[in-house]
Amino acid sequence: METELKILRDHAFISRKDFRELLGLRIQSVRELKEKLIQLGYIDIPDWEEAEPVLFKNIIERKEKPPETQNQNMQKLIQTALRVAHSDTTVLILGESGVGKSRLARRIHESSPRKNGPFVTVSCGSIPENLLESELFGVARGAFTGATRSRPGRFLKAIQGTIFLDEVGELTPSLQVKLLRVLQEKKIEPLGSDREIDVDVRVIAATNRDLEIDVKHGLFRKDLFFRLNVIPFIVPPLRERHEDIRPLIDFFLKRIEKRNGIFYKIEDQNIYSIFESYPWPGNIRELENCLERMCVLSTGGVLSISDFPARIIDEVKDHKNTTNGNFENSDNIPKVFEGESLQDIEKEYIKMTLSQCRGNVAKSAAALGIHRNTLSRKLEDYGIKPVHFKIPKKIQKNKA
């Protein structure tokens, strides 16, 4: 039962003191744990209803670790992250929704000297604004009507461990100020209190927003961005990690098999082709949800193409028509692309877009329909310098 108690502690459903007391009770089952938590007043029924799915999800994830990435860029990123894990430096994880930012954050924690401490997750975008401050920093007794006792916030519950601020880009300006103070001074001030409390916590933040653009538009504080952006990691989307798709399919199928008690199989190899051709805008999370849908709709556990959502089939068909040259406006195909590899085509297309946007990376990323950080990584990979596209065309031709 220690694993279950650690999960409840790490997600701030119980305190470290509660954890130690419950550990000594030798509870044998989750049902017994629920009864004891409610009986002792550590948790109420609505809180348990919120905690239960988190508990079971994390039990599965800890027992069944996803396959290691086969993608070279992702492997390098993880190697760097594991080196960074040994320090207390603030880490910012960037990337699209569903790419595995929370898993990378947990891996950093589990490889750090703080691994025996709590790993507390706060979803900054899902907690109502009027509750988030008290969730983060706690509430002092008498702070407002009904506050009959002091309640520790997530920062206090994460002491000697790690706090993971997911969706940090959703913080309001007032909370951004408070978070900046925590990062600078390692102190918090609970709501309604005039007393500061020291907090020994490592901060890992994540967001799918482009914080640099938010800073320019006044939506995110520049000083907080620089405090968070000490060591940034950009997790590549699944469409750039095709090597990982088949191992993930096998992993999720086995997980669904254990949950449903049914053996699932893929006999039609075209199914793998569809999985590998679809761009997965929702990334790993969308892939898992798609597989679960297909398993539910399958006949006798055999997955078929007809079990795919129609939108996926339609998008893959459109993609194949495009790559086979069936363009409606074939006269608009740049001749420079003919007979070249996919990487060459991508490189030339990026250069064309940069040229049209006068070397502006943010505008180019928007025109290409990708994240600014994704474009920056591609520019580095291809050795493209945006500054060259800010030079007048005549000079560019002379340089070439």
C-alpha positions as a Markdown table, in Angstrom:
| # | Residue | x | y | z |
|---|---|---|---|---|
| 1 | Met | 0.0 | 0.0 | 0.0 |
| 2 | Glu | 3.1 | 2.3 | 0.2 |
| 3 | Thr | 2.8 | 3.0 | -3.6 |
| 4 | Glu | -0.8 | 4.1 | -3.3 |
| 5 | Leu | 0.0 | 6.3 | -0.3 |
| 6 | Lys | 2.9 | 7.9 | -2.2 |
| 7 | Ile | 0.7 | 8.7 | -5.1 |
| 8 | Leu | -1.9 | 10.4 | -2.9 |
| 9 | Arg | 0.9 | 12.3 | -1.1 |
| 10 | Asp | 2.6 | 13.3 | -4.4 |
| 11 | His | -0.6 | 14.7 | -5.8 |
| 12 | Ala | -1.3 | 16.6 | -2.5 |
| 13 | Phe | -4.4 | 14.6 | -1.5 |
| 14 | Ile | -2.7 | 13.8 | 1.9 |
| 15 | Ser | 0.1 | 15.5 | 3.8 |
| 16 | Arg | 3.5 | 13.9 | 4.6 |
| 17 | Lys | 2.4 | 13.6 | 8.2 |
| 18 | Asp | -0.8 | 11.8 | 7.0 |
| 19 | Phe | 1.4 | 9.5 | 4.8 |
| 20 | Arg | 3.6 | 8.4 | 7.8 |
| 21 | Glu | 0.6 | 7.7 | 10.0 |
| 22 | Leu | -1.3 | 5.8 | 7.3 |
| 23 | Leu | 1.8 | 3.8 | 6.5 |
| 24 | Gly | 1.9 | 2.5 | 10.0 |
| 25 | Leu | -1.7 | 1.2 | 9.9 |
| 26 | Arg | -0.8 | -1.6 | 7.5 |
| 27 | Ile | -3.8 | -1.1 | 5.2 |
| 28 | Gln | -4.4 | -4.0 | 2.8 |
| 29 | Ser | -6.6 | -2.7 | 0.0 |
| 30 | Val | -7.7 | 0.4 | -1.8 |
| 31 | Arg | -11.2 | 0.0 | -0.4 |
| 32 | Glu | -9.9 | -0.2 | 3.2 |
| 33 | Leu | -7.7 | 2.9 | 2.4 |
| 34 | Lys | -10.8 | 4.9 | 1.3 |
| 35 | Glu | -12.7 | 4.0 | 4.4 |
| 36 | Lys | -9.8 | 4.9 | 6.7 |
| 37 | Leu | -9.1 | 8.2 | 4.9 |
| 38 | Ile | -12.8 | 9.2 | 5.3 |
| 39 | Gln | -13.0 | 7.9 | 8.9 |
| 40 | Leu | -9.9 | 9.9 | 10.0 |
| 41 | Gly | -11.1 | 13.0 | 8.2 |
| 42 | Tyr | -8.0 | 13.2 | 6.0 |
| 43 | Ile | -10.2 | 13.3 | 2.9 |
| 44 | Asp | -14.0 | 13.7 | 2.1 |
| 45 | Ile | -16.1 | 11.9 | -0.4 |
| 46 | Pro | -15.9 | 14.6 | -3.2 |
| 47 | Asp | -12.1 | 14.6 | -2.8 |
| 48 | Trp | -11.9 | 10.8 | -3.0 |
| 49 | Glu | -13.9 | 10.9 | -6.2 |
| 50 | Glu | -11.2 | 13.2 | -7.6 |
| 51 | Ala | -8.4 | 11.2 | -6.1 |
| 52 | Glu | -9.5 | 7.7 | -7.2 |
| 53 | Pro | -8.9 | 8.0 | -11.0 |
| 54 | Val | -5.6 | 9.7 | -10.3 |
| 55 | Leu | -4.6 | 6.9 | -8.0 |
| 56 | Phe | -5.5 | 4.1 | -10.5 |
| 57 | Lys | -4.0 | 5.9 | -13.5 |
| 58 | Asn | -0.7 | 6.4 | -11.7 |
| 59 | Ile | -0.6 | 2.8 | -10.3 |
| 60 | Ile | -0.8 | 1.6 | -13.9 |
| 61 | Glu | 1.8 | 4.0 | -15.2 |
| 62 | Arg | 4.3 | 3.1 | -12.4 |
| 63 | Lys | 3.9 | -0.6 | -13.0 |
| 64 | Glu | 3.9 | -0.4 | -16.8 |
| 65 | Lys | 6.5 | 2.1 | -17.9 |
| 66 | Pro | 6.1 | 3.2 | -21.6 |
| 67 | Pro | 8.8 | 2.1 | -24.1 |
| 68 | Glu | 12.0 | 4.1 | -24.4 |
| 69 | Thr | 12.0 | 6.5 | -27.3 |
| 70 | Gln | 13.8 | 5.3 | -30.5 |
| 71 | Asn | 14.0 | 8.9 | -31.8 |
| 72 | Gln | 17.5 | 10.4 | -31.8 |
| 73 | Asn | 16.5 | 13.9 | -30.9 |
| 74 | Met | 14.3 | 12.7 | -28.1 |
| 75 | Gln | 17.1 | 10.5 | -26.8 |
| 76 | Lys | 19.5 | 13.5 | -26.7 |
| 77 | Leu | 16.9 | 15.5 | -24.9 |
| 78 | Ile | 16.4 | 12.8 | -22.2 |
| 79 | Gln | 20.1 | 12.4 | -21.7 |
| 80 | Thr | 20.5 | 16.2 | -21.1 |
| 81 | Ala | 17.5 | 16.1 | -18.8 |
| 82 | Leu | 19.0 | 13.4 | -16.7 |
| 83 | Arg | 22.2 | 15.4 | -16.3 |
| 84 | Val | 20.2 | 18.5 | -15.3 |
| 85 | Ala | 18.2 | 16.3 | -12.8 |
| 86 | His | 21.2 | 16.3 | -10.4 |
| 87 | Ser | 21.0 | 20.1 | -9.8 |
| 88 | Asp | 18.2 | 22.1 | -8.3 |
| 89 | Thr | 17.9 | 24.4 | -11.3 |
| 90 | Thr | 14.5 | 25.4 | -12.4 |
| 91 | Val | 13.4 | 23.6 | -15.6 |
| 92 | Leu | 10.9 | 24.7 | -18.3 |
| 93 | Ile | 9.4 | 22.0 | -20.5 |
| 94 | Leu | 7.8 | 23.2 | -23.8 |
| 95 | Gly | 5.8 | 21.3 | -26.3 |
| 96 | Glu | 2.4 | 20.7 | -27.8 |
| 97 | Ser | -0.4 | 19.2 | -25.7 |
| 98 | Gly | 0.0 | 15.4 | -25.2 |
| 99 | Val | 3.7 | 15.0 | -26.1 |
| 100 | Gly | 4.7 | 13.7 | -22.6 |
| 101 | Lys | 5.8 | 16.9 | -20.7 |
| 102 | Ser | 4.5 | 15.6 | -17.4 |
| 103 | Arg | 6.3 | 12.3 | -17.9 |
| 104 | Leu | 9.6 | 14.1 | -18.6 |
| 105 | Ala | 9.1 | 16.2 | -15.4 |
| 106 | Arg | 8.6 | 13.0 | -13.3 |
| 107 | Arg | 11.6 | 11.4 | -14.9 |
| 108 | Ile | 13.7 | 14.4 | -13.9 |
| 109 | His | 12.4 | 14.2 | -10.3 |
| 110 | Glu | 13.0 | 10.4 | -10.1 |
| 111 | Ser | 16.6 | 10.9 | -11.2 |
| 112 | Ser | 17.3 | 13.7 | -8.8 |
| 113 | Pro | 18.5 | 13.8 | -5.2 |
| 114 | Arg | 14.9 | 14.7 | -4.3 |
| 115 | Lys | 13.5 | 11.4 | -5.6 |
| 116 | Asn | 12.5 | 10.3 | -2.1 |
| 117 | Gly | 10.5 | 13.5 | -1.6 |
| 118 | Pro | 7.1 | 14.2 | -3.0 |
| 119 | Phe | 6.4 | 15.0 | -6.6 |
| 120 | Val | 3.4 | 17.4 | -6.5 |
| 121 | Thr | 1.6 | 18.3 | -9.7 |
| 122 | Val | -0.5 | 21.4 | -10.1 |
| 123 | Ser | -2.6 | 21.9 | -13.3 |
| 124 | Cys | -2.6 | 25.7 | -13.4 |
| 125 | Gly | -5.2 | 25.8 | -16.2 |
| 126 | Ser | -7.8 | 23.5 | -14.7 |
| 127 | Ile | -8.1 | 25.0 | -11.2 |
| 128 | Pro | -10.4 | 28.1 | -11.0 |
| 129 | Glu | -8.6 | 31.4 | -10.7 |
| 130 | Asn | -10.2 | 32.2 | -7.3 |
| 131 | Leu | -9.0 | 28.9 | -5.9 |
| 132 | Leu | -5.5 | 28.6 | -7.4 |
| 133 | Glu | -3.8 | 30.9 | -5.1 |
| 134 | Ser | -4.9 | 29.0 | -2.0 |
| 135 | Glu | -4.1 | 25.7 | -3.7 |
| 136 | Leu | -0.5 | 26.9 | -4.4 |
| 137 | Phe | 0.3 | 28.8 | -1.2 |
| 138 | Gly | -2.2 | 27.6 | 1.4 |
| 139 | Val | -4.7 | 29.4 | 3.6 |
| 140 | Ala | -4.3 | 30.8 | 7.1 |
| 141 | Arg | -7.0 | 30.2 | 9.7 |
| 142 | Gly | -9.6 | 33.1 | 9.5 |
| 143 | Ala | -8.5 | 34.2 | 6.1 |
| 144 | Phe | -12.1 | 34.2 | 4.9 |
| 145 | Thr | -15.5 | 33.1 | 6.1 |
| 146 | Gly | -15.4 | 29.3 | 6.7 |
| 147 | Ala | -11.6 | 29.1 | 7.0 |
| 148 | Thr | -11.8 | 27.5 | 10.5 |
| 149 | Arg | -8.3 | 26.0 | 10.2 |
| 150 | Ser | -5.1 | 26.6 | 8.4 |
| 151 | Arg | -4.6 | 24.5 | 5.2 |
| 152 | Pro | -1.2 | 23.9 | 3.6 |
| 153 | Gly | -0.8 | 24.7 | -0.1 |
| 154 | Arg | 0.9 | 22.6 | -2.8 |
| 155 | Phe | 4.3 | 24.3 | -2.2 |
| 156 | Leu | 4.3 | 23.2 | 1.4 |
| 157 | Lys | 3.3 | 19.7 | 0.5 |
| 158 | Ala | 6.2 | 19.6 | -2.0 |
| 159 | Ile | 8.9 | 20.5 | 0.5 |
| 160 | Gln | 12.1 | 18.5 | 0.0 |
| 161 | Gly | 10.7 | 17.4 | -3.3 |
| 162 | Thr | 9.5 | 18.8 | -6.6 |
| 163 | Ile | 6.5 | 20.8 | -7.6 |
| 164 | Phe | 5.4 | 20.5 | -11.3 |
| 165 | Leu | 3.5 | 23.5 | -12.5 |
| 166 | Asp | 1.7 | 22.3 | -15.6 |
| 167 | Glu | 0.1 | 24.8 | -17.9 |
| 168 | Val | 2.1 | 27.6 | -16.2 |
| 169 | Gly | 1.3 | 29.9 | -19.1 |
| 170 | Glu | -2.3 | 30.1 | -17.8 |
| 171 | Leu | -1.3 | 31.9 | -14.6 |
| 172 | Thr | -2.9 | 35.3 | -14.0 |
| 173 | Pro | -0.7 | 38.4 | -13.7 |
| 174 | Ser | -1.1 | 38.5 | -9.9 |
| 175 | Leu | -0.1 | 34.9 | -9.5 |
| 176 | Gln | 2.8 | 35.4 | -11.8 |
| 177 | Val | 4.1 | 38.0 | -9.4 |
| 178 | Lys | 3.7 | 35.6 | -6.4 |
| 179 | Leu | 5.4 | 32.8 | -8.3 |
| 180 | Leu | 8.3 | 35.1 | -9.2 |
| 181 | Arg | 8.8 | 35.9 | -5.5 |
| 182 | Val | 8.9 | 32.2 | -4.6 |
| 183 | Leu | 11.5 | 31.5 | -7.3 |
| 184 | Gln | 13.6 | 34.5 | -6.1 |
| 185 | Glu | 13.4 | 34.2 | -2.4 |
| 186 | Lys | 12.2 | 30.6 | -1.8 |
| 187 | Lys | 9.4 | 31.9 | 0.5 |
| 188 | Ile | 5.6 | 31.7 | 0.3 |
| 189 | Glu | 2.9 | 33.7 | 2.1 |
| 190 | Pro | -0.3 | 31.8 | 2.7 |
| 191 | Leu | -3.6 | 33.5 | 1.9 |
| 192 | Gly | -4.7 | 35.7 | 4.8 |
| 193 | Ser | -1.3 | 35.4 | 6.6 |
| 194 | Asp | 1.3 | 38.0 | 7.4 |
| 195 | Arg | 4.0 | 35.4 | 8.0 |
| 196 | Glu | 6.4 | 34.1 | 5.3 |
| 197 | Ile | 7.4 | 30.4 | 5.2 |
| 198 | Asp | 10.6 | 29.1 | 3.8 |
| 199 | Val | 10.1 | 26.4 | 1.1 |
| 200 | Asp | 12.8 | 24.0 | 0.0 |
| 201 | Val | 11.3 | 23.0 | -3.4 |
| 202 | Arg | 12.6 | 22.3 | -6.9 |
| 203 | Val | 10.3 | 23.9 | -9.5 |
| 204 | Ile | 9.6 | 22.3 | -12.9 |
| 205 | Ala | 7.2 | 24.2 | -15.2 |
| 206 | Ala | 5.6 | 23.2 | -18.5 |
| 207 | Thr | 3.4 | 24.9 | -21.1 |
| 208 | Asn | 2.1 | 24.4 | -24.6 |
| 209 | Arg | 2.1 | 28.1 | -25.1 |
| 210 | Asp | 4.8 | 30.2 | -26.8 |
| 211 | Leu | 5.8 | 32.2 | -23.8 |
| 212 | Glu | 8.1 | 34.5 | -25.8 |
| 213 | Ile | 5.2 | 35.7 | -27.9 |
| 214 | Asp | 3.1 | 36.0 | -24.7 |
| 215 | Val | 5.9 | 38.2 | -23.2 |
| 216 | Lys | 5.8 | 40.5 | -26.3 |
| 217 | His | 2.0 | 40.8 | -26.0 |
| 218 | Gly | 2.2 | 41.6 | -22.3 |
| 219 | Leu | 0.4 | 38.3 | -21.3 |
| 220 | Phe | 3.4 | 36.9 | -19.4 |
| 221 | Arg | 6.0 | 38.7 | -17.2 |
| 222 | Lys | 9.4 | 38.9 | -18.8 |
| 223 | Asp | 11.2 | 38.6 | -15.5 |
| 224 | Leu | 9.2 | 35.4 | -14.6 |
| 225 | Phe | 9.9 | 34.0 | -18.1 |
| 226 | Phe | 13.7 | 34.4 | -17.6 |
| 227 | Arg | 13.4 | 32.8 | -14.1 |
| 228 | Leu | 11.6 | 29.8 | -15.5 |
| 229 | Asn | 13.6 | 29.5 | -18.7 |
| 230 | Val | 16.9 | 28.7 | -17.1 |
| 231 | Ile | 17.1 | 25.3 | -18.8 |
| 232 | Pro | 14.3 | 24.8 | -21.4 |
| 233 | Phe | 13.5 | 21.5 | -23.0 |
| 234 | Ile | 11.4 | 21.4 | -26.2 |
| 235 | Val | 9.7 | 18.0 | -26.5 |
| 236 | Pro | 9.1 | 17.2 | -30.2 |
| 237 | Pro | 5.6 | 16.3 | -31.3 |
| 238 | Leu | 4.8 | 12.7 | -32.2 |
| 239 | Arg | 4.6 | 13.5 | -36.0 |
| 240 | Glu | 8.4 | 14.1 | -35.8 |
| 241 | Arg | 9.0 | 10.8 | -33.9 |
| 242 | His | 7.6 | 8.2 | -36.3 |
| 243 | Glu | 10.0 | 5.6 | -34.8 |
| 244 | Asp | 8.0 | 5.7 | -31.5 |
| 245 | Ile | 4.6 | 5.1 | -33.0 |
| 246 | Arg | 4.7 | 1.2 | -33.3 |
| 247 | Pro | 6.2 | 0.7 | -29.8 |
| 248 | Leu | 3.6 | 3.0 | -28.3 |
| 249 | Ile | 0.8 | 1.1 | -30.1 |
| 250 | Asp | 2.0 | -2.2 | -28.7 |
| 251 | Phe | 2.4 | -0.7 | -25.2 |
| 252 | Phe | -1.1 | 0.8 | -25.1 |
| 253 | Leu | -2.7 | -2.3 | -26.6 |
| 254 | Lys | -1.2 | -4.4 | -23.8 |
| 255 | Arg | -2.5 | -1.9 | -21.2 |
| 256 | Ile | -6.0 | -2.0 | -22.7 |
| 257 | Glu | -5.9 | -5.8 | -22.8 |
| 258 | Lys | -5.1 | -6.0 | -19.1 |
| 259 | Arg | -7.9 | -3.5 | -18.3 |
| 260 | Asn | -10.5 | -5.2 | -20.5 |
| 261 | Gly | -9.4 | -8.8 | -20.2 |
| 262 | Ile | -9.4 | -9.2 | -24.0 |
| 263 | Phe | -6.5 | -10.0 | -26.4 |
| 264 | Tyr | -6.4 | -7.5 | -29.2 |
| 265 | Lys | -4.5 | -8.0 | -32.5 |
| 266 | Ile | -3.7 | -6.1 | -35.7 |
| 267 | Glu | -3.7 | -8.4 | -38.7 |
| 268 | Asp | -4.0 | -5.7 | -41.4 |
| 269 | Gln | -0.6 | -4.0 | -41.8 |
| 270 | Asn | -2.3 | -1.1 | -43.5 |
| 271 | Ile | -3.5 | -0.1 | -40.0 |
| 272 | Tyr | 0.1 | 0.7 | -39.0 |
| 273 | Ser | 0.5 | 2.7 | -42.2 |
| 274 | Ile | -2.4 | 4.8 | -41.2 |
| 275 | Phe | -1.1 | 5.4 | -37.7 |
| 276 | Glu | 2.3 | 6.4 | -39.2 |
| 277 | Ser | 0.8 | 8.7 | -41.8 |
| 278 | Tyr | -1.6 | 10.7 | -39.6 |
| 279 | Pro | 0.0 | 13.8 | -38.0 |
| 280 | Trp | -1.5 | 13.3 | -34.5 |
| 281 | Pro | -2.2 | 16.9 | -33.5 |
| 282 | Gly | -3.1 | 15.6 | -30.1 |
| 283 | Asn | 0.1 | 13.6 | -29.9 |
| 284 | Ile | 0.5 | 10.5 | -27.6 |
| 285 | Arg | -2.7 | 11.2 | -25.8 |
| 286 | Glu | -4.7 | 11.2 | -29.0 |
| 287 | Leu | -2.9 | 8.0 | -30.1 |
| 288 | Glu | -3.9 | 6.3 | -26.9 |
| 289 | Asn | -7.5 | 7.5 | -27.1 |
| 290 | Cys | -7.8 | 6.4 | -30.8 |
| 291 | Leu | -6.5 | 2.9 | -29.9 |
| 292 | Glu | -9.0 | 2.7 | -27.0 |
| 293 | Arg | -11.9 | 3.6 | -29.3 |
| 294 | Met | -10.7 | 1.0 | -31.9 |
| 295 | Cys | -10.5 | -1.7 | -29.2 |
| 296 | Val | -14.1 | -0.9 | -28.0 |
| 297 | Leu | -15.4 | -1.1 | -31.6 |
| 298 | Ser | -13.4 | -4.2 | -32.6 |
| 299 | Thr | -15.0 | -7.5 | -33.5 |
| 300 | Gly | -13.5 | -10.4 | -31.6 |
| 301 | Gly | -10.5 | -8.3 | -30.6 |
| 302 | Val | -9.4 | -7.8 | -34.2 |
| 303 | Leu | -8.8 | -4.1 | -35.1 |
| 304 | Ser | -9.9 | -3.0 | -38.5 |
| 305 | Ile | -9.5 | 0.1 | -40.6 |
| 306 | Ser | -13.2 | 0.8 | -40.3 |
| 307 | Asp | -12.7 | 1.2 | -36.5 |
| 308 | Phe | -10.7 | 4.4 | -37.1 |
| 309 | Pro | -12.5 | 7.8 | -36.7 |
| 310 | Ala | -13.6 | 9.1 | -40.1 |
| 311 | Arg | -11.5 | 12.3 | -39.7 |
| 312 | Ile | -8.3 | 10.3 | -39.4 |
| 313 | Ile | -9.0 | 8.3 | -42.6 |
| 314 | Asp | -10.0 | 11.4 | -44.5 |
| 315 | Glu | -6.8 | 13.3 | -43.5 |
| 316 | Val | -4.6 | 10.3 | -44.4 |
| 317 | Lys | -6.3 | 10.0 | -47.8 |
| 318 | Asp | -5.7 | 13.7 | -48.4 |
| 319 | His | -2.1 | 13.4 | -47.4 |
| 320 | Lys | -1.6 | 10.4 | -49.7 |
| 321 | Asn | -3.2 | 12.2 | -52.6 |
| 322 | Thr | -0.9 | 15.2 | -52.0 |
| 323 | Thr | 2.3 | 13.1 | -51.8 |
| 324 | Asn | 1.3 | 11.2 | -54.9 |
| 325 | Gly | 1.1 | 14.4 | -56.9 |
| 326 | Asn | -2.7 | 14.6 | -57.2 |
| 327 | Phe | -2.8 | 18.4 | -56.5 |
| 328 | Glu | -5.8 | 20.4 | -57.6 |
| 329 | Asn | -3.4 | 23.2 | -58.6 |
| 330 | Ser | -0.4 | 21.3 | -59.9 |
| 331 | Asp | 0.9 | 24.5 | -61.7 |
| 332 | Asn | 1.7 | 25.9 | -58.2 |
| 333 | Ile | 4.2 | 23.1 | -57.3 |
| 334 | Pro | 7.7 | 24.7 | -57.0 |
| 335 | Lys | 10.0 | 23.0 | -59.5 |
| 336 | Val | 12.8 | 23.1 | -57.0 |
| 337 | Phe | 11.0 | 20.3 | -55.1 |
| 338 | Glu | 10.9 | 17.8 | -57.8 |
| 339 | Gly | 13.0 | 14.7 | -57.3 |
| 340 | Glu | 14.3 | 15.8 | -53.9 |
| 341 | Ser | 14.1 | 14.0 | -50.5 |
| 342 | Leu | 11.5 | 14.9 | -47.9 |
| 343 | Gln | 14.1 | 16.6 | -45.8 |
| 344 | Asp | 15.3 | 18.7 | -48.8 |
| 345 | Ile | 11.7 | 19.7 | -49.6 |
| 346 | Glu | 11.2 | 20.7 | -46.0 |
| 347 | Lys | 14.4 | 22.7 | -45.8 |
| 348 | Glu | 13.6 | 24.6 | -49.1 |
| 349 | Tyr | 10.1 | 25.3 | -47.9 |
| 350 | Ile | 11.3 | 26.7 | -44.6 |
| 351 | Lys | 13.8 | 28.9 | -46.5 |
| 352 | Met | 11.0 | 30.1 | -48.9 |
| 353 | Thr | 8.8 | 31.0 | -45.9 |
| 354 | Leu | 11.6 | 32.8 | -44.1 |
| 355 | Ser | 12.3 | 34.8 | -47.3 |
| 356 | Gln | 8.6 | 35.8 | -47.5 |
| 357 | Cys | 8.6 | 36.8 | -43.8 |
| 358 | Arg | 11.9 | 38.7 | -44.1 |
| 359 | Gly | 13.6 | 36.4 | -41.6 |
| 360 | Asn | 10.9 | 36.8 | -38.9 |
| 361 | Val | 10.9 | 33.4 | -37.1 |
| 362 | Ala | 7.6 | 34.0 | -35.2 |
| 363 | Lys | 5.8 | 35.0 | -38.5 |
| 364 | Ser | 7.4 | 32.1 | -40.4 |
| 365 | Ala | 6.3 | 29.6 | -37.7 |
| 366 | Ala | 2.7 | 30.9 | -37.9 |
| 367 | Ala | 2.8 | 30.7 | -41.7 |
| 368 | Leu | 4.1 | 27.1 | -41.5 |
| 369 | Gly | 1.5 | 26.2 | -38.9 |
| 370 | Ile | 4.0 | 25.0 | -36.3 |
| 371 | His | 5.2 | 26.1 | -32.9 |
| 372 | Arg | 8.0 | 28.7 | -32.9 |
| 373 | Asn | 10.2 | 26.4 | -30.8 |
| 374 | Thr | 9.7 | 23.6 | -33.4 |
| 375 | Leu | 10.8 | 25.9 | -36.2 |
| 376 | Ser | 13.9 | 27.1 | -34.2 |
| 377 | Arg | 14.9 | 23.5 | -33.7 |
| 378 | Lys | 14.6 | 22.8 | -37.4 |
| 379 | Leu | 16.6 | 25.9 | -38.3 |
| 380 | Glu | 19.4 | 24.6 | -36.0 |
| 381 | Asp | 19.2 | 21.1 | -37.6 |
| 382 | Tyr | 19.4 | 22.5 | -41.1 |
| 383 | Gly | 21.9 | 25.2 | -40.3 |
| 384 | Ile | 19.6 | 27.9 | -41.6 |
| 385 | Lys | 20.3 | 31.4 | -40.2 |
| 386 | Pro | 17.2 | 33.7 | -40.2 |
| 387 | Val | 19.4 | 36.8 | -40.2 |
| 388 | His | 20.4 | 35.9 | -43.8 |
| 389 | Phe | 16.8 | 36.5 | -44.9 |
| 390 | Lys | 16.8 | 40.0 | -43.5 |
| 391 | Ile | 19.4 | 41.0 | -46.0 |
| 392 | Pro | 18.2 | 42.6 | -49.3 |
| 393 | Lys | 17.7 | 40.0 | -52.1 |
| 394 | Lys | 20.6 | 41.4 | -54.3 |
| 395 | Ile | 23.1 | 40.9 | -51.4 |
| 396 | Gln | 21.7 | 37.3 | -50.8 |
| 397 | Lys | 22.3 | 36.4 | -54.5 |
| 398 | Asn | 25.8 | 37.8 | -54.3 |
| 399 | Lys | 26.5 | 35.7 | -51.2 |
| 400 | Ala | 25.1 | 32.6 | -52.9 |
